[in-house]
Amino acid sequence: MVRSLTERLRRQFNVAVAEVEEQDTWQTAVLGLAVVSNEAGHAQRQLDRILETIEETRLDAELVDRQVDVMSL
């Protein structure tokens, strides 16, 4: 389940995705996503679209928490 989701998100949104925690826990997945943009607002909208897609297409999954860090150089 996690592998197919991460691959689909990579293809559809051109985003870096990795399972970053809970690899040994059954029925739990923690994903890390990275979006690079020259505008923080664009990156935030992209992440919002990704999360909406997960919620709409993976009815067997529940989004429990979300943490966003914006880094600017």
N, CA, C and O atoms as a printed pandas DataFrame, in Angstrom:
     atom_number atom_name residue_name chain_id  residue_number  x_coord  y_coord  z_coord
0              1         N          MET        A               1    0.811   -1.186    0.000
1              2        CA          MET        A               1    0.000    0.000    0.000
2              3         C          MET        A               1    0.862    1.262    0.000
3              4         O          MET        A               1    0.622    2.167   -0.799
4              5         N          VAL        A               2    1.856    1.336    0.877
5              6        CA          VAL        A               2    2.671    2.539    0.988
6              7         C          VAL        A               2    3.497    2.744   -0.274
7              8         O          VAL        A               2    3.611    3.867   -0.767
8              9         N          ARG        A               3    4.066    1.685   -0.791
9             10        CA          ARG        A               3    4.904    1.807   -1.986
10            11         C          ARG        A               3    4.109    2.323   -3.175
11            12         O          ARG        A               3    4.577    3.205   -3.895
12            13         N          SER        A               4    2.908    1.782   -3.391
13            14        CA          SER        A               4    2.105    2.239   -4.527
14            15         C          SER        A               4    1.695    3.700   -4.353
15            16         O          SER        A               4    1.656    4.451   -5.328
16            17         N          LEU        A               5    1.390    4.104   -3.131
17            18        CA          LEU        A               5    1.016    5.494   -2.872
18            19         C          LEU        A               5    2.194    6.430   -3.120
19            20         O          LEU        A               5    2.037    7.457   -3.781
20            21         N          THR        A               6    3.352    6.094   -2.607
21            22        CA          THR        A               6    4.510    6.977   -2.788
22            23         C          THR        A               6    4.886    7.093   -4.261
23            24         O          THR        A               6    5.223    8.182   -4.726
24            25         N          GLU        A               7    4.833    5.997   -4.994
25            26        CA          GLU        A               7    5.164    6.048   -6.418
26            27         C          GLU        A               7    4.165    6.911   -7.184
27            28         O          GLU        A               7    4.553    7.681   -8.062
28            29         N          ARG        A               8    2.895    6.784   -6.858
29            30        CA          ARG        A               8    1.865    7.567   -7.544
30            31         C          ARG        A               8    2.036    9.060   -7.240
31            32         O          ARG        A               8    1.893    9.892   -8.136
32            33         N          LEU        A               9    2.338    9.399   -5.998
33            34        CA          LEU        A               9    2.542   10.803   -5.644
34            35         C          LEU        A               9    3.761   11.372   -6.354
35            36         O          LEU        A               9    3.737   12.518   -6.804
36            37         N          ARG        A              10    4.820   10.590   -6.458
37            38        CA          ARG        A              10    6.021   11.041   -7.184
38            39         C          ARG        A              10    5.695   11.361   -8.641
39            40         O          ARG        A              10    6.091   12.400   -9.169
40            41         N          ARG        A              11    4.973   10.454   -9.270
41            42        CA          ARG        A              11    4.636   10.648  -10.682
42            43         C          ARG        A              11    3.667   11.813  -10.880
43            44         O          ARG        A              11    3.873   12.647  -11.761
44            45         N          GLN        A              12    2.630   11.873  -10.080
45            46        CA          GLN        A              12    1.567   12.851  -10.280
46            47         C          GLN        A              12    1.986   14.271   -9.896
47            48         O          GLN        A              12    1.574   15.226  -10.554
48            49         N          PHE        A              13    2.795   14.428   -8.844
49            50        CA          PHE        A              13    3.100   15.756   -8.334
50            51         C          PHE        A              13    4.574   16.139   -8.421
51            52         O          PHE        A              13    4.939   17.251   -8.043
52            53         N          ASN        A              14    5.416   15.251   -8.906
53            54        CA          ASN        A              14    6.854   15.516   -8.987
54            55         C          ASN        A              14    7.388   15.955   -7.623
55            56         O          ASN        A              14    8.044   16.990   -7.501
56            57         N          VAL        A              15    7.099   15.160   -6.617
57            58        CA          VAL        A              15    7.455   15.458   -5.235
58            59         C          VAL        A              15    8.331   14.329   -4.702
59            60         O          VAL        A              15    8.191   13.178   -5.115
60            61         N          ALA        A              16    9.226   14.662   -3.791
61            62        CA          ALA        A              16   10.023   13.626   -3.125
62            63         C          ALA        A              16    9.200   13.062   -1.972
63            64         O          ALA        A              16    8.672   13.813   -1.152
64            65         N          VAL        A              17    9.094   11.731   -1.914
65            66        CA          VAL        A              17    8.292   11.068   -0.886
66            67         C          VAL        A              17    9.083    9.903   -0.329
67            68         O          VAL        A              17    9.713    9.150   -1.071
68            69         N          ALA        A              18    9.043    9.761    1.003
69            70        CA          ALA        A              18    9.713    8.628    1.644
70            71         C          ALA        A              18    8.942    8.242    2.897
71            72         O          ALA        A              18    8.355    9.092    3.566
72            73         N          GLU        A              19    8.952    6.959    3.205
73            74        CA          GLU        A              19    8.420    6.491    4.481
74            75         C          GLU        A              19    9.526    6.725    5.504
75            76         O          GLU        A              19   10.593    6.117    5.418
76            77         N          VAL        A              20    9.274    7.604    6.470
77            78        CA          VAL        A              20   10.342    8.071    7.341
78            79         C          VAL        A              20   10.299    7.506    8.755
79            80         O          VAL        A              20   11.296    7.592    9.471
80            81         N          GLU        A              21    9.194    6.941    9.172
81            82        CA          GLU        A              21    9.080    6.355   10.508
82            83         C          GLU        A              21    8.090    5.207   10.460
83            84         O          GLU        A              21    7.366    5.022    9.481
84            85         N          GLU        A              22    8.077    4.442   11.539
85            86        CA          GLU        A              22    7.078    3.381   11.743
86            87         C          GLU        A              22    7.130    2.280   10.680
87            88         O          GLU        A              22    6.114    1.636   10.418
88            89         N          GLN        A              23    8.296    2.052   10.066
89            90        CA          GLN        A              23    8.393    1.023    9.036
90            91         C          GLN        A              23    8.068   -0.366    9.563
91            92         O          GLN        A              23    7.613   -1.226    8.810
92            93         N          ASP        A              24    8.298   -0.588   10.846
93            94        CA          ASP        A              24    8.051   -1.910   11.428
94            95         C          ASP        A              24    6.675   -2.026   12.066
95            96         O          ASP        A              24    6.341   -3.071   12.625
96            97         N          THR        A              25    5.880   -0.981   11.993
97            98        CA          THR        A              25    4.557   -0.991   12.608
98            99         C          THR        A              25    3.509   -1.269   11.545
99           100         O          THR        A              25    3.434   -0.580   10.528
100          101         N          TRP        A              26    2.703   -2.289   11.800
101          102        CA          TRP        A              26    1.667   -2.668   10.853
102          103         C          TRP        A              26    0.525   -1.666   10.921
103          104         O          TRP        A              26    0.162   -1.233   12.015
104          105         N          GLN        A              27   -0.037   -1.294    9.814
105          106        CA          GLN        A              27   -1.173   -0.379    9.671
106          107         C          GLN        A              27   -0.853    1.062   10.039
107          108         O          GLN        A              27   -1.767    1.855   10.261
108          109         N          THR        A              28    0.420    1.414   10.108
109          110        CA          THR        A              28    0.821    2.791   10.374
110          111         C          THR        A              28    1.939    3.164    9.412
111          112         O          THR        A              28    2.873    2.390    9.203
112          113         N          ALA        A              29    1.840    4.346    8.831
113          114        CA          ALA        A              29    2.900    4.828    7.950
114          115         C          ALA        A              29    3.092    6.314    8.210
115          116         O          ALA        A              29    2.127    7.064    8.354
116          117         N          VAL        A              30    4.335    6.722    8.265
117          118        CA          VAL        A              30    4.670    8.133    8.390
118          119         C          VAL        A              30    5.442    8.496    7.130
119          120         O          VAL        A              30    6.518    7.958    6.869
120          121         N          LEU        A              31    4.881    9.410    6.358
121          122        CA          LEU        A              31    5.506    9.806    5.106
122          123         C          LEU        A              31    6.117   11.188    5.238
123          124         O          LEU        A              31    5.563   12.067    5.899
124          125         N          GLY        A              32    7.255   11.369    4.610
125          126        CA          GLY        A              32    7.882   12.677    4.497
126          127         C          GLY        A              32    7.809   13.107    3.045
127          128         O          GLY        A              32    8.118   12.328    2.143
128          129         N          LEU        A              33    7.403   14.337    2.821
129          130        CA          LEU        A              33    7.299   14.876    1.467
130          131         C          LEU        A              33    8.132   16.138    1.375
131          132         O          LEU        A              33    8.186   16.917    2.327
132          133         N          ALA        A              34    8.773   16.347    0.255
133          134        CA          ALA        A              34    9.557   17.557    0.042
134          135         C          ALA        A              34    9.143   18.202   -1.274
135          136         O          ALA        A              34    9.142   17.561   -2.325
136          137         N          VAL        A              35    8.794   19.475   -1.195
137          138        CA          VAL        A              35    8.427   20.267   -2.365
138          139         C          VAL        A              35    9.388   21.435   -2.437
139          140         O          VAL        A              35    9.635   22.106   -1.435
140          141         N          VAL        A              36    9.933   21.680   -3.620
141          142        CA          VAL        A              36   10.848   22.805   -3.811
142          143         C          VAL        A              36   10.185   23.812   -4.740
143          144         O          VAL        A              36    9.689   23.455   -5.809
144          145         N          SER        A              37   10.184   25.063   -4.325
145          146        CA          SER        A              37    9.558   26.113   -5.116
146          147         C          SER        A              37   10.229   27.434   -4.803
147          148         O          SER        A              37   10.870   27.576   -3.762
148          149         N          ASN        A              38   10.089   28.396   -5.691
149          150        CA          ASN        A              38   10.624   29.730   -5.419
150          151         C          ASN        A              38    9.617   30.596   -4.663
151          152         O          ASN        A              38    9.901   31.754   -4.359
152          153         N          GLU        A              39    8.429   30.034   -4.355
153          154        CA          GLU        A              39    7.415   30.740   -3.578
154          155         C          GLU        A              39    6.865   29.822   -2.495
155          156         O          GLU        A              39    6.444   28.702   -2.785
156          157         N          ALA        A              40    6.867   30.288   -1.250
157          158        CA          ALA        A              40    6.347   29.479   -0.146
158          159         C          ALA        A              40    4.874   29.165   -0.341
159          160         O          ALA        A              40    4.432   28.063   -0.017
160          161         N          GLY        A              41    4.110   30.110   -0.862
161          162        CA          GLY        A              41    2.687   29.885   -1.098
162          163         C          GLY        A              41    2.435   28.775   -2.092
163          164         O          GLY        A              41    1.515   27.977   -1.916
164          165         N          HIS        A              42    3.239   28.718   -3.131
165          166        CA          HIS        A              42    3.104   27.660   -4.128
166          167         C          HIS        A              42    3.406   26.301   -3.511
167          168         O          HIS        A              42    2.691   25.330   -3.757
168          169         N          ALA        A              43    4.452   26.233   -2.719
169          170        CA          ALA        A              43    4.805   24.963   -2.059
170          171         C          ALA        A              43    3.685   24.518   -1.127
171          172         O          ALA        A              43    3.356   23.332   -1.079
172          173         N          GLN        A              44    3.096   25.452   -0.390
173          174        CA          GLN        A              44    2.001   25.120    0.515
174          175         C          GLN        A              44    0.780   24.614   -0.252
175          176         O          GLN        A              44    0.153   23.636    0.156
176          177         N          ARG        A              45    0.443   25.268   -1.353
177          178        CA          ARG        A              45   -0.694   24.809   -2.170
178          179         C          ARG        A              45   -0.439   23.421   -2.738
179          180         O          ARG        A              45   -1.350   22.596   -2.797
180          181         N          GLN        A              46    0.782   23.163   -3.151
181          182        CA          GLN        A              46    1.141   21.849   -3.674
182          183         C          GLN        A              46    0.964   20.770   -2.600
183          184         O          GLN        A              46    0.401   19.708   -2.868
184          185         N          LEU        A              47    1.443   21.045   -1.396
185          186        CA          LEU        A              47    1.281   20.091   -0.300
186          187         C          LEU        A              47   -0.194   19.882    0.032
187          188         O          LEU        A              47   -0.615   18.757    0.302
188          189         N          ASP        A              48   -0.975   20.951    0.013
189          190        CA          ASP        A              48   -2.415   20.823    0.261
190          191         C          ASP        A              48   -3.071   19.927   -0.785
191          192         O          ASP        A              48   -3.900   19.084   -0.444
192          193         N          ARG        A              49   -2.709   20.099   -2.049
193          194        CA          ARG        A              49   -3.266   19.263   -3.126
194          195         C          ARG        A              49   -2.869   17.800   -2.934
195          196         O          ARG        A              49   -3.677   16.901   -3.170
196          197         N          ILE        A              50   -1.643   17.563   -2.512
197          198        CA          ILE        A              50   -1.182   16.193   -2.294
198          199         C          ILE        A              50   -1.989   15.535   -1.182
199          200         O          ILE        A              50   -2.447   14.401   -1.329
200          201         N          LEU        A              51   -2.162   16.241   -0.080
201          202        CA          LEU        A              51   -2.924   15.681    1.040
202          203         C          LEU        A              51   -4.385   15.452    0.667
203          204         O          LEU        A              51   -4.971   14.447    1.068
204          205         N          GLU        A              52   -4.977   16.362   -0.090
205          206        CA          GLU        A              52   -6.346   16.167   -0.568
206          207         C          GLU        A              52   -6.443   14.917   -1.435
207          208         O          GLU        A              52   -7.399   14.149   -1.322
208          209         N          THR        A              53   -5.462   14.719   -2.294
209          210        CA          THR        A              53   -5.446   13.542   -3.159
210          211         C          THR        A              53   -5.374   12.260   -2.340
211          212         O          THR        A              53   -6.077   11.294   -2.635
212          213         N          ILE        A              54   -4.533   12.246   -1.321
213          214        CA          ILE        A              54   -4.430   11.062   -0.463
214          215         C          ILE        A              54   -5.778   10.784    0.197
215          216         O          ILE        A              54   -6.246    9.646    0.201
216          217         N          GLU        A              55   -6.400   11.821    0.753
217          218        CA          GLU        A              55   -7.678   11.642    1.449
218          219         C          GLU        A              55   -8.794   11.205    0.502
219          220         O          GLU        A              55   -9.662   10.424    0.892
220          221         N          GLU        A              56   -8.781   11.699   -0.736
221          222        CA          GLU        A              56   -9.830   11.365   -1.697
222          223         C          GLU        A              56   -9.654    9.997   -2.330
223          224         O          GLU        A              56  -10.638    9.321   -2.630
224          225         N          THR        A              57   -8.420    9.582   -2.535
225          226        CA          THR        A              57   -8.188    8.333   -3.265
226          227         C          THR        A              57   -7.905    7.143   -2.369
227          228         O          THR        A              57   -8.107    6.002   -2.785
228          229         N          ARG        A              58   -7.445    7.379   -1.155
229          230        CA          ARG        A              58   -7.132    6.283   -0.238
230          231         C          ARG        A              58   -8.144    6.276    0.896
231          232         O          ARG        A              58   -7.850    6.716    2.007
232          233         N          LEU        A              59   -9.332    5.777    0.607
233          234        CA          LEU        A              59  -10.398    5.754    1.604
234          235         C          LEU        A              59  -10.069    4.805    2.752
235          236         O          LEU        A              59  -10.681    4.879    3.817
236          237         N          ASP        A              60   -9.102    3.914    2.535
237          238        CA          ASP        A              60   -8.687    2.991    3.592
238          239         C          ASP        A              60   -7.639    3.602    4.516
239          240         O          ASP        A              60   -7.207    2.963    5.476
240          241         N          ALA        A              61   -7.230    4.836    4.231
241          242        CA          ALA        A              61   -6.207    5.501    5.038
242          243         C          ALA        A              61   -6.810    6.712    5.740
243          244         O          ALA        A              61   -7.703    7.379    5.217
244          245         N          GLU        A              62   -6.301    6.974    6.929
245          246        CA          GLU        A              62   -6.747    8.127    7.698
246          247         C          GLU        A              62   -5.553    9.031    7.967
247          248         O          GLU        A              62   -4.546    8.598    8.527
248          249         N          LEU        A              63   -5.676   10.277    7.566
249          250        CA          LEU        A              63   -4.638   11.254    7.845
250          251         C          LEU        A              63   -4.816   11.724    9.281
251          252         O          LEU        A              63   -5.809   12.373    9.609
252          253         N          VAL        A              64   -3.852   11.396   10.136
253          254        CA          VAL        A              64   -3.980   11.662   11.560
254          255         C          VAL        A              64   -3.308   12.976   11.952
255          256         O          VAL        A              64   -3.831   13.705   12.794
256          257         N          ASP        A              65   -2.179   13.284   11.367
257          258        CA          ASP        A              65   -1.439   14.464   11.758
258          259         C          ASP        A              65   -0.706   15.024   10.547
259          260         O          ASP        A              65   -0.499   14.336    9.547
260          261         N          ARG        A              66   -0.322   16.279   10.664
261          262        CA          ARG        A              66    0.364   16.948    9.570
262          263         C          ARG        A              66    1.311   17.972   10.175
263          264         O          ARG        A              66    0.934   18.729   11.070
264          265         N          GLN        A              67    2.526   17.989    9.688
265          266        CA          GLN        A              67    3.502   18.972   10.138
266          267         C          GLN        A              67    4.172   19.551    8.901
267          268         O          GLN        A              67    4.633   18.805    8.037
268          269         N          VAL        A              68    4.228   20.870    8.812
269          270        CA          VAL        A              68    4.815   21.534    7.654
270          271         C          VAL        A              68    5.916   22.459    8.144
271          272         O          VAL        A              68    5.712   23.266    9.050
272          273         N          ASP        A              69    7.072   22.332    7.540
273          274        CA          ASP        A              69    8.194   23.236    7.802
274          275         C          ASP        A              69    8.556   23.908    6.484
275          276         O          ASP        A              69    8.822   23.232    5.490
276          277         N          VAL        A              70    8.566   25.226    6.476
277          278        CA          VAL        A              70    8.953   25.992    5.293
278          279         C          VAL        A              70   10.327   26.551    5.539
279          280         O          VAL        A              70   10.568   27.249    6.525
280          281         N          MET        A              71   11.228   26.235    4.628
281          282        CA          MET        A              71   12.601   26.726    4.741
282          283         C          MET        A              71   12.855   27.670    3.577
283          284         O          MET        A              71   12.546   27.340    2.432
284          285         N          SER        A              72   13.404   28.820    3.854
285          286        CA          SER        A              72   13.748   29.738    2.774
286          287         C          SER        A              72   15.211   30.130    2.901
287          288         O          SER        A              72   15.750   30.267    3.999
288          289         N          LEU        A              73   15.821   30.302    1.769
289          290        CA          LEU        A              73   17.248   30.633    1.737
290          291         C          LEU        A              73   17.446   32.035    1.214
291          292         O          LEU        A              73   18.580   32.501    1.111
